[in-house]
Amino acid sequence: MLVDFNTLPEESRVWIYQANRSFSEEEIEEIQSKLNVFIENWAAHGSDLQAGYTIKYKRFIVIGLDQTANKATGCSIDSSVNFIQQLEKDYNVDLMDKMNVSYKQGEYVAYKSLTDFRKMAKDKAVSKNTIVFNNLVTTVAEFNESWEVPASDSWHSRFIK
C-alpha cells in the first residue's frame, strides 16, 4: 500500500538509490508513476507492504517501508531490486553502484567515483565541511538526521585529513 513518505514512522526501513545523473522533469514524472504502481502492488507473502518514496535533488530515489505491520522478505526485496534494475534500463542510468559518492558543490549535486572523491580529498578539493550524502542510512530517522551531512559526520571522513 502506497503511503506518503513523510508519514512513515522513524523506525521504517529505507533504501536509497543514487543516480549517476540528474533526471529530467519528464523522467521524474514517469518514475513517480512507475513507483506509485510498484509500491501499491508491493507485497510480502501476499500481505501488503506499507511503503512510500521520495525523489530528492532529481537524483536520489528513496523508498521507505513501515515494517511494524509487515516486514520485507527476500522475495519482496528481490522484487524491489528488479524494479530498480528495470528503471536503470528504461532511463539508461546507474542506480545500484554503491562505489560512488554524491556531494554538494553549492546547490549543485556532484557525482564522483570513490577513487576520484579520495583524490579530491587528498588535493583538498573537498573538505570536512563538504556536504555529502550518506546512502548507508537504514531508517527514516537516520535519513532525516544523517543522510545529508558534512563529510566529517559520515563514513566519508576517513578520506579527509
Summary of the structure (lengths in Angstrom):
residues: 161
radius of gyration: 16.3
end to end distance: 45.5
largest distance: 52.5
contacts: 456
relative contact order: 0.18
helix: 39%
strand: 27%
